[in-house]
C-alpha cells in the first residue's frame, strides 16, 4: 500500500513540474508573439508613412508642372 502511495506522489510531482515548465514555455512564446506584433505594426505604419510621403511629393510635382505650363 505504501509503495502505491509513493508512486502516486512521484507521478503527481512529475505532472506538476511538467505543468510549470509548460507554463514558462507558453509565457515566453506569448512575449515573442507580442514583440513580433509590435514590430510588424511599426513596419506597417512606416510603409503607410512612406506611401503618404510619395503621394504628397507626386501632388507637389503635378502642381509645379501645372505652374510651369501656365508661364
N, C-alpha and C positions, 0 to 999 in steps of 0.2 A: 504494500500500500504506500509506503514512504517513497519507494523508487518511482512510482507513478506520479506522485505529487512533485517530486524533484524534476522529473521530465516535463511536467506541465509548466512549472516555474521557468525552466530554461526556454521552453517554447514561447511562453508569454514575453519573457525578457527579449528574446530574439525578434519577435514581432514588433515590440515597442522600439527597439533600436533601429530596425529597418524603417519603421514609420517615421521616426525622427530624421533619419538620413534622407528619406524621400521628401520630407517637407523642406529640408535645406536645399535639395536639388531643385525643387519646384520654385522656391523663393528666388534662387539665383537665376533661373530661366525667366521668371517674371521681370526681374530687374533688367536683364538683357533685352527682352522684348520691348520694355518701356523705353530703354535707351535707343533702340533701333527706330521706334516710332517717332521719337523726338528728332532724331537725325533725319528721317525721311520727311517730316513736316518742315524742318528747316530748309532742306533741299527744294521741296516743292514751293515754298514761299519764295526762295531765291529765284527759281525759274519763273514764277509769276512776276516777280520784280523785274527780271531781265526782259521778259516779253513786253511789259508795260513801258520800259525804257526804249525798246526798239520801236514800238508804236508811236511814242512821243517824238522820237527822232525822225521817223518817217513823215509824221504830220508837219514837223518843222521844215523838212526838206520840200514838201509839197507847197507850203506857204511861201518859202523863199523862191521856188521856181515860178510860182504864180506872180510874185512881185517882180521878178526879173523879166517876165514876159510883158508885163504892163509898162515897163520902162523902155 
